[in-house]
Amino acid sequence: MNAEPRTALAEALYEIKRVIVGQDEMLERLLVALLTGGHVLLEGVPGLAKTLTVKTMAAVLGGSFRRVQFTPDLVPADLVGTRIYRPDSGRFDVELGPVFGNFLLADEINRAPAKVQSALLEVMQEHQVTIGGETFPVPEPFLVLATQNPIESEGTYALPEAQVDRFLMKLVVDYPSVGEEAAVVGRSLDPDAVVRERMGLQELQRHMAATAGVYVDRAVIGYAVMLADATRNPERYGLAELEPYVEYGASPRGPIGLVQAARALALLRGRSHVVPGDVHDLALDVLRHRLILSYDALGDGVTADDVLQRVLGAVAVPAAEGRPDDAEAA
């Protein structure tokens, strides 16, 4: 396998870590999402460097960064843009909104009403905006990092399940360790680190194309599909006790996203093929937001992660298979 993508991505990740302390798993998953062309829903309390992470990533990769603070009085035009009448010329001009950037931080997405959430999710899916009958494509690559606060529900509008399903991953970010937090406080006493651009957007797009060439064996695809099926039909996998807790299991977007993300993770790990371990490592992040749990689960304190951990333990992991021509290449 060509080592260039792994080396270049490792250098970019190292540069980001010069600013961001800890959160290694979150940074790796963000790169996976970027290489896959997916979007991320990030759940965590305030102060965990979500904004700084996306801003730093944009600087390291040479892309443009936009941030929108979602509030109840936001309207779709504040996000995607609108037509403005110019009295001096007697015509309408189009003013493009803040979604027109490579990296968009949608801060507290659940504080905006449904029509604003839908406007964002439409541009996430279509990578374009239509204003006054004219279509405007957003810059490529395009990554949306949407955040929501798990400890405050007053004045919020929960995202419908069908819309949440459009996100490739949902990452749950926890507090840093004591050592990491001490390093964060220590760095706050010094001037901000100067971030260098380590990879241009054209180079990043080459690596995205390389991700699409990573080989996935049918057994690995079958493993991803079985994980999703086990969330829908747990009794087939000896998990009948989970049936009262799951109203709806993962949609077909689950295994599709799982296999695509596993390709990017394999590339980051220096392989030209996906192994079952890649799928296993990403299963929680790709599937947790696709499960709809019952009131019984809420009453018993059972979370989506609890269900998925049981599923991962019950579904047999296939033997690792490489690309058929790996032996010849060696």
N, C-alpha and C positions, 0 to 999 in steps of 0.2 A: 504494500500500500504506500502511496505517496505520503511522506511524513509532513509535507508543507502545511496542510490544514491544522493538524494537531499542534505543530510548533507555533504557528501564527496565533491560534486561539489560546494556547497556553500563555503566550506573551501578553496578549490582550487581557487575559484573566489576572495575570500577575500585576499588571498596571492598575487594574481596578482595585485589587487588594491593597495597593499602596494607600488607598483612601478609605476603603471599607474594611473594618476589622470584623473578623468572624463572618457569619452568614455564608459560609462556603457553599453549602448545599443550595441556598437561594441563588447565588451567583451562577452556579453550574446549571441550574434549571432555567434561568433566564437566557443563558447562551443556547441551551437546547431549544427553547421556544423560538429564539431568534433564527436559528438555523432551520427550524421546521416551518417557520412562517406562521406560528400560532401566537395566541395572546394569553396573558396570565392574569388571574384574579388572585390578589394577594390579601390575606387576612392577618392582621396583627394590630396590636395596640400602637398608639402614637409614639414616635421617638425611636423607631427601629431602623432608621436610615433608608426608608423606602424611596423618598424623593432624591436623596443624595446618590443612591445606587443607580437610578435611571439616568440622572444627570451625568454622573461619572462615566457610565457606559456609553452615552452619546458622545462624550468628549473623546473617549478612547477609540471609538469606532468611526469618528469623523461625521456623525450624523447630527441632525437638528433635534433639539429637545423642546417639548411643549408640556406645560402643566395646566390643568383645568381643575379648579376647586368646585366640586359639584355642590349646589345648594338648592333648596326647594323652589326658589324663584328663577332658576335657570330655564331657558327656552332653547329649542333645537338650533335656532339661528346663532345663539351665543357659542355654539359648538362647531357647527359645520360652515357657517357663513350665511350671508344674505345679500339681496340686491338693495342698493342705496341710490336714491334719486339725487342727481346733481342739477340744481337749478341753473347753474351757469351754462351747462351744455344741453340741458333739457333731455337727458337720457339717464338710464339706470346703469350703474356700474356694479360689478360683483365684488364683494369684500369676502375673501376666504377666511374661514374660522381657524381656530388653533389646532384642529385635527390634522392640518397640513404640515406634518413634521414626521421625522423618522421614528422618534420615540415619544410617545404620548403617555403622560401620567394622569390618569383619571382618578383624582383623589376623592375618596368617599363616594363612590359611584351610587351607593344606595341612598344618598341624600337628595337625589334629583328625581322628579316624577317620571312616570313610565315613558312618556313621549320623548324625553331627553335620553333616557337609557336606550330606547329603540333607535334613535338617531345615531348613537355611538355604535351600537351593535351592528347596524346596517353597514356603516363604513368599515367596520372590522371585517365583515363577511365579504363585501363587494370591493373593498379598496378604492372606492370612488364615492363622490357626492354629486347629487344633481340639484342645481340651483337655477330656478327660472327656466327650466327646460334644457339647460346646458350641463354637460357632465364634466366633472373635474376629477382626475385620478389623484390619489394621495401619493406622496413620494415613496419609493421603494428603496430598501426594505421598510416595513411599517409594523411596529410593535406597540401594542397597547398594554400598559400595566395598570389595571384597575384595582383600587384598594377599598377595603371596607373595614370598619372598626367593629370587632366582635363584642365589645363590652357596652355598647350604647345603641339602643334601638329606638329612642324617642326621636320623632321627626324624620324617620327613614322610610324608604319604599323598597321592600324586598324585591330583588330581581326574580322574575318568573323563571321556573325551572327550565323552560325551553330556551330562554336567553342565556342562563348560566351555562347551559350545555354547549354554547358556542365557544367558550373559553377552552383552550387546550389543556391548561393546568390550573389548579387552585393550590397555592402554596400557603401553608400556615407557618408564620414566622414567630418564633418564641424569643424570649429575652436572651441576651448574650450571657455567656458564663461569667463568673466573677473575674477571671483573668482577662477575658476579652473586654469586659466593661472597664476594667482598670486601664487597659490600653487605649480605649476610646477617650476616657477622661484625660489621660496623658497627652494624647494627640490634640485635644481641644485647647491645650495651653500653647501650642506652637502655631505658627502661620500655616494656612491651608497648603497642602501639597499641590505642586504644579503638575497637572495631569497632561501626559503627552499622547498624541494620537499615534496608535500603534497599528491600526489597520483601516484602510479606506473602505468606503461603502462598496466600491466595485470589487475589491478583494473579498469582502464579506459575501457578496452575491456569488462569487465563484465557489466559496466554501458551501454555500447553500445548495448550489448545483451538485457539488460533490456529495452532499448528504443524500440527495436523491439517488445516487449511484451505489449506496451501501446495500449489500445483499441481505435479504431476509429469507431464511429457510421457511418452508411451509409448516414445519413443526413449531417454529416460533410464532408464526401467525396463529396456528391452532391454539397455542398456549394463551395468547392474548384474548382470543375469542372465548375460550373456556372460562377465563377469569370473569369476563363480562357476563357470560351465561350463568355462572355460579351466583352472581348477584340477583339474577332474575328467577332462577330455579334452584335455590340452595339445597332442596331435598335430594336432587340428583347427585349431589356431591357429599352426601352424608351430613348435611348441615340443616336438617329440618328445624332445629331449634331457632334458626335465624329467620324463618319464614314469617313469624308474626311481626318482626321488626322492619321488614323492607316492603314498602308499598310498591315501588317501582325500581327496578334495577337499572344498570347502565344502558344507555342507548347505543346503537351501532357506532355512533361517533366515538364511543369509548375505546374499543379495540383499534379503530382506525387511527385515532390520535396516539394511542399507546405504541403502535408499531412505528408510526412516523417519528415520534419523539425518541424511541429506542434507536432509530437510525442515527439521529444526531448525537445521542449519548455514546454510541459505538465510535463515531468519528472522533469525538472528544477524547475517547479512551485509546485512540490509535488503532482501531480495527476497521477492516473493510467489510465486516459482516456483523450482524446482530446475534448476540447470544441470549438465552433465556434470562440470564442475570440482569441484562439491561431492562427487559420488560418488567421483571420483578422489582427492580429498584425504583421504577417510575410509576408503578401501579397505584400507589396511594395518591400521588400528585395528580394523575390524569383521571382517576375514577371517583375520588371522594365527593366531588361536587355534582356528580351525575346520579347519585343515589337519592331517592326520596324515602325517608324513613317514616314509620308510623308513629302514632301517639303512644303506643306501647314502648317503642324505643325511647321516646322522650321521657316517659314516666320512669323507665328503668335506667336512664342515664347511659343508654347505648348510643355510640356515635358511629358515623360512617367509617371512620378509621378502625373502630372495633370490628365492624362487620368485615371490612376488607382484610384485616389481619387474619381473621378466621378463614376467609376465602383463600388467601395466599398459602395458608397452612394445609388446606384440604385439596387444592388442585395440584396434581402431579406436575413437576417440572421436567420438561423433556431434556434429553441429552443435547449438549451443545453441538451445533453443526456449523461448519464454516462454508465459505463460498466453494462451489464445486471445483473451481480451477485454482484454489489456494495452493494445493500441493504442487501443481505444475509451475505456478508463479514462484514458489520457493525454490 
